[in-house]
Amino acid sequence: MAAGDDLKLLGVWASAFVIRVKLALSFKGLSFENVEEDLGNKSKLLLSSNPVHKKVPVLLHNGKPICDSVVIVQYIDEAFSGTGPSLLSSDPHERAIARFWAAYIDDKLIVAWRQAFSSMTEEDKSEGTKQMFAALDTLEGALRECSKGQGYFGGESVGLVDVSLGSLLSWLKASAVHSGIKIFDPIKTPLLAAWVERFSELDGAKAALPDVDRVIEFGKMKLL
């Protein structure tokens, strides 16, 4: 990181979207100040930094705010292009594909997962579970195509899609423990199951992902 760069992350430790930013910072090897927010009593800094949505995460780079987790990850990669590995390809088409799948994770997988584990009725939970596994099956195919036979959605190293999906791992593992549902099934989605093990062992992931037991306790109160 260049001399004079100041990074401050406004977030909540359990939020998958905050974890996403922490993963990007971790993989890039960037130091930052972590500011834990109380969402029941949001700070003036958060409200002034994200006046539209008033949500975490917000990254402050030399005092200038950047909002939305995927936007922040891409900003980090561009602003610190000379630091650590690149999270987005230099090829425009590959960047577009990565952005598509990152959006898919948010629009399809997260929505279905929330429905599966937080709905009030068994019918809604069942439908959410069905849609969650359909999304994972689609991501299995995406991993097969994007990895080109290597370990990650980004190829030989982690990229935007790996960070986007990886940010959910502690929550997905906690959901699996709590429900007894095998979310990453090595028979149904072998590539994703192997990817989970591979990603979880990365130093950058270990530094950013919260402990699953802690997430389970937090999850008894709220989801994401």
Long-range contacts (C-beta under 8 A, 24 or more apart in sequence): 1-30, 1-31, 1-80, 1-83, 4-62, 5-61, 5-62, 5-80, 6-33, 6-60, 6-61, 6-62, 6-63, 7-31, 7-32, 7-33, 7-59, 7-60, 7-61, 8-32, 8-33, 8-35, 8-59, 8-60, 9-33, 9-34, 9-35, 9-57, 9-58, 9-59, 9-60, 10-35, 10-37, 10-43, 10-45, 10-46, 10-49, 10-56, 10-57, 10-58, 10-59, 10-60, 11-35, 11-36, 11-37, 11-56, 11-57, 11-58, 12-36, 12-37, 12-39, 12-56, 13-210, 14-210, 14-214, 14-215, 14-218, 14-224, 15-56, 15-57, 15-224, 16-110, 16-167, 16-168, 16-170, 16-171, 16-224, 17-56, 17-57, 17-69, 17-167, 17-224, 18-56, 18-57, 18-69, 19-167, 19-170, 19-208, 19-209, 19-210, 20-57, 20-69, 20-70, 20-72, 20-73, 20-163, 20-164, 20-166, 20-167, 21-57, 21-59, 21-69, 21-72, 21-73, 21-76, 22-207, 22-208, 23-163, 23-166, 23-167, 23-204, 23-205, 23-208, 23-209, 24-72, 24-73, 24-76, 24-77, 24-87, 24-163, 25-76, 25-208, 26-204, 26-205, 26-207, 26-208, 27-84, 27-85, 27-87, 27-158, 27-163, 27-202, 27-204, 28-76, 28-77, 28-80, 28-83, 28-84, 28-85, 28-87, 29-83, 29-84, 30-76, 30-80, 30-83, 30-84, 32-59, 69-167, 70-99, 70-102, 70-103, 70-106, 70-160, 70-164, 73-160, 73-163, 73-164, 74-99, 74-160, 77-160, 85-157, 85-158, 86-159, 87-154, 87-158, 87-159, 87-160, 87-163, 88-159, 88-160, 89-154, 89-155, 89-159, 97-146, 98-146, 98-153, 98-154, 98-159, 98-160, 98-161, 99-160, 101-139, 101-142, 101-146, 101-153, 101-161, 101-164, 102-160, 102-161, 102-164, 104-135, 104-138, 104-139, 104-142, 105-139, 105-161, 105-164, 105-165, 105-168, 106-164, 108-135, 108-138, 109-135, 109-136, 109-139, 109-165, 109-168, 110-168, 110-224, 113-168, 113-171, 113-172, 113-175, 114-223, 114-224, 116-175, 117-175, 117-178, 117-179, 117-223, 118-223, 129-181, 132-183, 133-188, 136-183, 136-184, 136-189, 136-192, 137-188, 137-189, 139-165, 139-189, 139-192, 140-189, 140-190, 140-191, 140-192, 143-191, 143-192, 143-195, 144-191, 147-191, 151-195, 151-198, 152-195, 152-198, 152-199, 153-195, 158-199, 158-202, 158-204, 162-195, 162-199, 166-199, 166-205, 166-209, 169-196, 169-199, 169-200, 169-205, 169-209, 170-209, 170-210, 170-211, 170-212, 170-215, 171-215, 171-219, 171-224, 173-212, 173-215, 174-212, 174-215, 174-216, 174-219, 175-219, 177-212, 177-216, 178-216, 178-219
